Amino acid sequence: MTYNATQPIVWTMNESEKLGRNLKRIRTGKNISQGDIARTLKVHKGYISNIESGKVNPTLVTIAKLAKAIGIPPHKLLK
């Protein structure tokens, strides 16, 4: 595969990145800190940060817990 400098690079967002972006947008809109969520889920704050940055793929159970922690239905994190 070669790169042609005249063609723009198109980045697509994967599902983990979408989930992370939605989580951060909703969390900050509700003035909930990563630490608040981490304490509720009994995980490290760095784990929440990694989810928001799309570095990890949380399980469906974790997605449900995240949604509950910020008071939304799980599907809103995935849209």
C-alpha positions as CSV (number, residue, x, y, z in Angstrom):
1,M,0.0,0.0,0.0
2,T,1.4,3.4,-0.9
3,Y,0.4,6.8,0.2
4,N,-0.4,9.5,-2.3
5,A,0.2,12.9,-0.9
6,T,-2.5,14.4,-3.2
7,Q,-5.2,12.3,-1.6
8,P,-6.6,13.4,1.8
9,I,-6.4,10.9,4.6
10,V,-9.8,10.0,5.9
11,W,-10.0,8.9,9.4
12,T,-13.0,6.9,10.5
13,M,-14.1,6.5,14.1
14,N,-14.4,3.0,15.4
15,E,-17.1,1.9,17.8
16,S,-14.9,2.3,20.9
17,E,-14.1,5.9,19.9
18,K,-17.8,6.6,19.4
19,L,-18.6,5.2,22.8
20,G,-15.8,7.2,24.5
21,R,-16.8,10.4,22.8
22,N,-20.5,9.9,23.8
23,L,-19.5,9.1,27.4
24,K,-17.3,12.2,27.7
25,R,-19.9,14.5,26.1
26,I,-22.7,13.3,28.3
27,R,-20.6,13.0,31.5
28,T,-19.2,16.6,31.2
29,G,-22.7,17.9,30.3
30,K,-23.9,16.5,33.6
31,N,-20.9,17.8,35.5
32,I,-19.9,14.2,36.5
33,S,-16.1,13.6,36.9
34,Q,-14.2,10.6,35.7
35,G,-13.5,10.0,39.4
36,D,-17.2,9.9,40.2
37,I,-17.8,7.2,37.7
38,A,-14.7,5.3,38.7
39,R,-15.8,5.3,42.3
40,T,-19.3,4.1,41.3
41,L,-17.9,1.3,39.2
42,K,-15.1,0.5,41.6
43,V,-12.4,0.9,38.9
44,H,-9.4,3.1,38.4
45,K,-10.0,6.6,37.0
46,G,-7.4,5.7,34.3
47,Y,-9.8,3.0,33.0
48,I,-12.5,5.5,32.5
49,S,-10.0,7.8,30.7
50,N,-9.0,4.9,28.5
51,I,-12.7,4.2,27.6
52,E,-13.2,7.9,26.8
53,S,-10.2,8.0,24.5
54,G,-11.2,4.8,22.7
55,K,-8.2,2.8,23.9
56,V,-10.2,0.0,25.4
57,N,-13.3,-2.0,24.4
58,P,-15.5,-2.3,27.5
59,T,-17.8,-5.3,27.9
60,L,-21.6,-4.9,27.5
61,V,-21.9,-5.2,31.3
62,T,-19.5,-2.3,31.7
63,I,-21.3,-0.2,29.2
64,A,-24.6,-0.9,31.1
65,K,-22.9,0.1,34.4
66,L,-21.4,3.3,32.8
67,A,-24.8,4.3,31.5
68,K,-26.4,3.7,34.9
69,A,-23.7,5.7,36.6
70,I,-24.5,8.8,34.4
71,G,-28.3,8.2,34.4
72,I,-28.9,7.3,30.8
73,P,-30.0,4.2,28.8
74,P,-27.1,2.2,27.5
75,H,-28.1,2.7,23.8
76,K,-27.3,6.5,24.1
77,L,-23.6,5.6,24.6
78,L,-23.5,3.5,21.5
79,K,-25.3,5.8,19.0
